[in-house]
Amino acid sequence: MGIHLLDRMQNDTMRMPEKKKIILVGFILVLVGLFFAFNLDQYMRLSFLQESRETFQALYAQHTVLVLGGFFLLYVGVTALSLPGAAVMTLAAGALFGFWAGLVLISFASTMGGTLACIVARYLFRDWAREKLGSWLNRIDSGIRREGSFYLLTLRLIPVVPFFLINLGMALTSMRMVTFYWISQVGMLPGTAVYINAGKQLGEISSTSDIFSADLIISFVILGLFPLAVKKIVNLIRTKLGKGAITPDGEPGGGSKDSAA
């Protein structure tokens, strides 16, 4: 029963009248406006999180479930509204909650936030896109039906295209939300793990000498090399499957002659 929940949410949303679309857009704009009007982005900066880490950890020790739940909902909201700060919050989760708790929390929160963003974007823009880009979008849909799952997995594994653009782009296709959700969760998991581990090491800095600790340096080296390593692996798999390598802009290249036929 729960497997089809996302599809039901999508179908219910698509049937809403135009007036409710305007209300939804207004609501989103108000939330984003309040975020910047009250300068809430200052709390998404790494410097603030480092300064308040001890206070936050004391609060976490006293109210573990409440803090985890609040952080989870905040992260879902930030990613669903495509607000700045998700990367810093991911590092903060590693620093504040440790590797495993941070990984589970961010993995589910980022996937749920991205899926909500995709559902809303599909509701708001898909009809307009089909009207303006009908034949072109039909060709895209055809490709998504053939290998959309692998394409989305590639985009999630390789952080070349911004998170919010992937959500928006997939919203214009016919990909099922259940498929979008589980592929996003699997595809983002390795990158999330790298960020959480880097955040865990960052959270252990107590003096300037700690900046040059071997564990911290290794964590950030992995963070920097991760996209390149994943791209090499994905290109190798795509080449073996005859689908062509990923180009520098993140688009799949041309496949073999057999696959193009």
C-alpha positions as CSV (number, residue, x, y, z in Angstrom):
1,M,0.0,0.0,0.0
2,G,2.8,2.4,0.9
3,I,4.6,1.7,-2.4
4,H,2.0,3.7,-4.4
5,L,1.7,6.6,-1.9
6,L,3.9,8.9,-4.0
7,D,2.0,8.1,-7.2
8,R,-1.3,8.9,-5.5
9,M,0.2,12.2,-4.2
10,Q,1.3,13.0,-7.7
11,N,-2.1,12.2,-9.2
12,D,-4.0,14.1,-6.6
13,T,-1.8,17.1,-7.1
14,M,-2.2,17.0,-10.9
15,R,-6.0,17.2,-10.6
16,M,-5.9,20.4,-8.6
17,P,-7.5,23.5,-10.3
18,E,-5.5,26.5,-11.6
19,K,-6.5,28.7,-8.7
20,K,-4.8,26.3,-6.3
21,K,-1.7,26.5,-8.4
22,I,-1.6,30.2,-7.8
23,I,-2.1,29.8,-4.1
24,L,0.7,27.2,-4.0
25,V,3.1,29.4,-5.9
26,G,2.3,32.3,-3.5
27,F,2.8,30.1,-0.5
28,I,6.2,29.0,-1.7
29,L,7.2,32.6,-2.5
30,V,6.2,33.7,1.0
31,L,8.3,30.9,2.6
32,V,11.4,31.7,0.5
33,G,10.9,35.4,1.1
34,L,10.7,34.9,4.8
35,F,13.9,32.8,4.7
36,F,15.8,35.7,3.2
37,A,13.9,38.5,4.9
38,F,14.9,37.2,8.4
39,N,18.4,36.4,7.2
40,L,18.0,32.7,8.1
41,D,20.7,31.7,5.8
42,Q,23.2,32.9,8.4
43,Y,22.3,29.7,10.4
44,M,23.3,27.6,7.4
45,R,26.9,28.8,7.4
46,L,29.6,26.5,8.5
47,S,31.1,29.2,10.8
48,F,27.9,29.4,12.8
49,L,27.6,25.7,13.1
50,Q,31.1,25.4,14.3
51,E,30.6,28.1,16.9
52,S,27.4,26.6,18.3
53,R,28.4,22.9,18.0
54,E,28.9,22.4,21.7
55,T,25.6,24.0,22.6
56,F,23.8,22.0,19.9
57,Q,25.5,18.7,21.0
58,A,24.4,19.3,24.6
59,L,20.8,19.9,23.4
60,Y,21.1,16.7,21.3
61,A,22.2,14.7,24.3
62,Q,19.1,15.9,26.3
63,H,16.5,15.8,23.6
64,T,17.8,13.3,21.0
65,V,14.6,12.4,19.2
66,L,13.3,16.0,19.2
67,V,16.6,17.3,17.7
68,L,16.8,14.6,15.1
69,G,13.2,15.2,14.1
70,G,13.6,18.9,13.9
71,F,16.8,18.7,11.9
72,F,15.1,16.2,9.6
73,L,12.1,18.4,8.9
74,L,14.3,21.4,8.4
75,Y,16.4,19.6,5.9
76,V,13.4,18.4,4.0
77,G,12.1,21.9,3.9
78,V,15.4,23.4,2.6
79,T,15.7,20.8,-0.1
80,A,12.0,20.9,-1.1
81,L,12.2,24.7,-1.5
82,S,15.7,24.6,-3.1
83,L,17.1,26.9,-0.5
84,P,20.8,27.4,0.0
85,G,22.4,25.5,2.9
86,A,21.9,21.8,2.2
87,A,25.6,21.0,1.7
88,V,26.5,22.8,4.9
89,M,23.7,21.0,6.7
90,T,25.0,17.7,5.4
91,L,28.4,18.4,6.8
92,A,26.8,19.6,10.1
93,A,24.9,16.3,10.4
94,G,28.1,14.4,10.3
95,A,29.7,16.7,12.9
96,L,26.7,16.7,15.2
97,F,25.2,13.2,14.9
98,G,28.1,11.0,13.8
99,F,28.5,9.0,10.7
100,W,25.7,6.4,10.8
101,A,22.9,8.5,12.4
102,G,23.8,11.4,10.1
103,L,23.9,9.2,7.0
104,V,20.5,7.7,7.6
105,L,18.9,11.1,8.5
106,I,20.3,13.0,5.5
107,S,19.7,10.1,3.0
108,F,16.0,10.0,3.7
109,A,15.6,13.8,4.3
110,S,17.3,14.7,1.0
111,T,15.4,12.1,-1.0
112,M,12.1,13.2,0.5
113,G,12.8,16.8,-0.1
114,G,13.9,16.3,-3.7
115,T,10.8,14.1,-4.4
116,L,8.5,16.8,-2.9
117,A,10.2,19.4,-5.1
118,C,9.7,17.2,-8.2
119,I,6.0,16.6,-7.4
120,V,5.4,20.3,-7.0
121,A,7.4,21.2,-10.1
122,R,5.5,18.6,-12.1
123,Y,2.2,20.0,-10.9
124,L,3.1,23.6,-11.7
125,F,5.1,23.3,-15.0
126,R,4.4,20.0,-16.7
127,D,1.3,21.0,-18.6
128,W,2.9,24.3,-19.7
129,A,6.0,22.4,-20.8
130,R,4.0,19.9,-22.8
131,E,2.1,22.7,-24.5
132,K,5.3,24.6,-25.5
133,L,7.7,21.8,-26.0
134,G,5.4,19.0,-27.1
135,S,7.4,17.1,-29.7
136,W,10.8,17.7,-28.1
137,L,9.5,16.6,-24.7
138,N,7.9,13.5,-26.2
139,R,11.4,12.5,-27.5
140,I,12.8,13.1,-24.1
141,D,10.1,11.0,-22.5
142,S,10.9,8.2,-25.0
143,G,14.5,8.2,-23.9
144,I,13.4,8.3,-20.2
145,R,11.3,5.2,-20.8
146,R,14.2,3.3,-22.4
147,E,16.9,4.2,-19.9
148,G,15.6,6.9,-17.6
149,S,16.4,5.0,-14.5
150,F,20.1,4.7,-15.4
151,Y,20.2,8.3,-16.6
152,L,18.8,9.5,-13.2
153,L,21.2,7.3,-11.3
154,T,24.1,8.7,-13.3
155,L,23.0,12.3,-12.5
156,R,22.6,11.5,-8.8
157,L,26.0,9.8,-8.6
158,I,27.9,12.5,-10.4
159,P,27.2,16.0,-8.8
160,V,27.6,17.9,-12.1
161,V,24.0,19.1,-12.5
162,P,22.7,21.0,-9.5
163,F,20.3,19.1,-7.2
164,F,17.3,21.4,-7.9
165,L,17.7,21.2,-11.7
166,I,17.5,17.4,-11.7
167,N,14.3,17.6,-9.7
168,L,12.9,20.2,-12.1
169,G,14.0,18.3,-15.2
170,M,12.6,15.0,-14.1
171,A,9.3,16.7,-13.2
172,L,8.7,17.4,-16.8
173,T,9.0,13.7,-17.8
174,S,6.7,10.8,-17.2
175,M,8.9,9.0,-14.7
176,R,6.9,7.6,-11.8
177,M,7.6,9.2,-8.5
178,V,8.3,5.8,-6.8
179,T,11.0,5.2,-9.4
180,F,12.4,8.8,-8.9
181,Y,12.4,8.3,-5.1
182,W,14.3,5.0,-4.8
183,I,16.8,5.8,-7.6
184,S,17.5,9.2,-6.0
185,Q,18.0,7.6,-2.6
186,V,20.4,4.9,-4.0
187,G,22.2,7.3,-6.3
188,M,22.8,10.0,-3.7
189,L,23.9,7.6,-0.9
190,P,27.6,7.4,-1.8
191,G,28.0,11.2,-2.1
192,T,26.0,11.7,1.1
193,A,28.4,9.2,2.9
194,V,31.4,11.2,1.7
195,Y,30.0,14.5,2.9
196,I,28.9,13.0,6.2
197,N,32.3,11.5,6.8
198,A,34.0,14.9,6.0
199,G,31.5,16.6,8.4
200,K,32.3,14.0,11.1
201,Q,36.0,14.9,10.8
202,L,35.2,18.6,10.7
203,G,33.3,18.2,13.9
204,E,36.3,16.9,15.7
205,I,38.3,20.1,15.2
206,S,39.0,21.6,18.6
207,S,42.1,23.7,17.8
208,T,43.9,25.0,14.7
209,S,46.4,22.1,14.9
210,D,43.5,19.7,14.2
211,I,43.0,21.2,10.8
212,F,46.0,19.3,9.6
213,S,45.1,15.9,11.0
214,A,45.5,13.0,8.6
215,D,41.8,11.9,8.9
216,L,40.5,15.4,8.1
217,I,42.8,15.8,5.1
218,I,41.9,12.3,3.8
219,S,38.2,13.1,4.1
220,F,38.4,16.2,2.0
221,V,40.7,14.5,-0.5
222,I,38.0,11.8,-0.9
223,L,35.4,14.6,-1.2
224,G,37.3,16.2,-4.0
225,L,38.1,13.0,-5.9
226,F,34.7,11.4,-5.5
227,P,32.9,13.0,-8.6
228,L,35.9,12.1,-10.9
229,A,36.1,8.5,-9.6
230,V,32.4,7.9,-10.0
231,K,32.4,9.5,-13.5
232,K,35.2,7.1,-14.6
233,I,33.3,4.1,-13.2
234,V,29.9,5.1,-14.8
235,N,31.6,5.8,-18.2
236,L,33.2,2.3,-18.1
237,I,29.8,0.7,-17.4
238,R,28.1,2.7,-20.1
239,T,30.8,1.9,-22.6
240,K,30.5,-1.8,-21.9
241,L,26.7,-1.5,-22.3
242,G,27.2,0.3,-25.6
243,K,25.4,3.5,-24.4
244,G,28.4,5.9,-24.7
245,A,30.3,7.8,-22.1
246,I,29.1,10.9,-20.1
247,T,30.2,14.1,-21.7
248,P,31.8,16.9,-19.6
249,D,28.4,18.7,-19.2
250,G,26.8,15.6,-17.7
251,E,24.9,14.5,-20.8
252,P,25.2,10.9,-22.1
253,G,27.3,10.8,-25.2
254,G,26.4,8.9,-28.4
255,G,26.2,5.1,-28.1
256,S,27.6,2.5,-30.4
257,K,26.4,2.0,-33.9
258,D,24.3,-0.9,-32.8
259,S,22.6,1.0,-30.0
260,A,22.0,4.0,-32.3
261,A,20.3,1.8,-34.9
